[in-house]
């Protein structure tokens, strides 16, 4: 059990660092959940295609991230 006690905080710290490196993920997370839940398990390209399909309904932050990345 003590081993698990040390591993969990390391995982949490790593995931926090990853989130800081991917601000676009945070900007579009709600939009993906709202509009693209059905394709989430199909990979990033399916989610991106779904976001583009629902472009008119995306949040301003997510739309901005897509635009900044040439989408």
C-alpha angles and dihedrals in degrees: 000000000000089000091056089049090063098040098054095059090048090054091048092050092048093050090049091053090049091052090052090053093051108050090158089063090059093046093055101032095098092044091051091050093046101043108017107036091121093061100038092105092050095075140259096297091056091049092048091050089050092050090051090049090054095039095129091058099045124112116261091247094054092044089052092051091050091048092048089054094050096256 
